[in-house]
Amino acid sequence: KIKKDMRLKKCNQAFWLLAALMLPGLQGCVKDDLSGCPVTGTLDLTLSYTYHNKGEADLLPEEIKKVDFFVFDEAGTFVSRVTDATGPFVKGYHKSLELPGGNYKVVVWGNLENEQHRLSGLETGQVCLDKAWLGLHTYTGKDGNEYVQTQPTDLFYTLAAGRVRNGEVSRDTLTFTKNTKHITLNIRWRDQYGFYCIDPSHAKETHCYITGQNGDAYFKDNGLPRSRWVVFRPDYVVQRSAGDAGASPVRTPNVQGRVVVDRPLPPGGEALVSARINVMRLMTYPNIESNDRIIVTKTLGNGVEQVVYERSLVELINKTAQYGTQESLDREDTYVVDLDFRCNDPWHDTGDTWFTCGITINGWTVVEMAPEV
């Protein structure tokens, strides 16, 4: 028993001796000056635009002129906005964001313009990622509708999610989605024999629009639902006589003060209304919020525009069986919609019927024989 006690005593002495030797080192760790340690890290984002239908080329240098980065922390609190208006916007373009360590989401907009777009629900220091949205500037018409002020120019979106570690560089690669679609509406008339009609009275009082809940885009996912109903007005293509066919196109304001593009009549001189309308991102059908609609009106003698044709734009696109997924809709940024209406007879004694006798979208044809209104 005496030997056992002696061994325990020696062990205790060794323990306290070791603790005494370690104490100065521990005190040094506690008192170390950490002012030189890094308190931020870097999130380096490389951007491209390959999400299109023109092969695998990166079209960022041709499409992007300005980039805005909106930084949100893990809780969705808006931290900061970084704008790059100088680039250079070349292949391999990237931006380094210096941030304190943590998890972040970065919403990136390409070609955001204050003259066209307004930001809502975005407050620094506030939890607002789920509420923030970008919208087009509008004005209220005499009919009470909200009209988009100017034709939207190309807008791009992407979202990054990453972790920043102090003293380190984290990297991510993203590709933009184009949020703007170019719609061309060509309206013509066919007589009972199927020939395109040349009577200009068909086109004289005909106008067209696109309307729907498509004036906004959400920061969090760029998807649905949306809430504001807006009306997109077109730039009309002015018809000229065949004798002017060789003249250079000119741009002139129409009666609403909007810009129209002047071009010759098509071969054969058929009556034509051609309009170009830019809208925001289209969403796959059938979502109830995917309600972008083509509206065709005819101006009556009292100046009132009467709706004579109305059709879901996305539903018509879907009928071609070429754009059934969100990716196919996103990758195609131009839709040429040819609407052919039936006129009653070759002498036009009783006017238009507003029955469609043919619809073609980007070369794919859908035929509907029933009236829409």
Buried (B, 14 or more C-beta within 10 A) or exposed (E): EEEEEEEEEEEEEEEEEEEEEEEEEEEEEEEEEEEEEEEBBBBBBBBBBBBBEEEEEBBBBEBBEBBBBBBBBEEBBBBEBBEBEEBEBEEEBEBEBEBEBBEBBBBBBBBBBEEBBEBEBBEEEEEBBEBBBBBBBBEEEEEEBBBBEBBBEBBBBBBBEBEBBBEEEBEBEBBBBBBBBBBBBBBBBBBEEEEBBBBEBBBEBBBBBBBBBBBBBBBBEBEBEBEBBBBBBBBBBBBBEEEEEEEEEEEEEEEEEEEBBBBBBBEEBBBBBBBBBBBBBBBBBEEEBBBBBBBBBBEEEEEEBEEBBBBBBBBBBBBBEBBBEBEBBBBBBEBBBBBBBBBBEEEBEEEBBBBBBBBBBBEEEBEBEEEBE
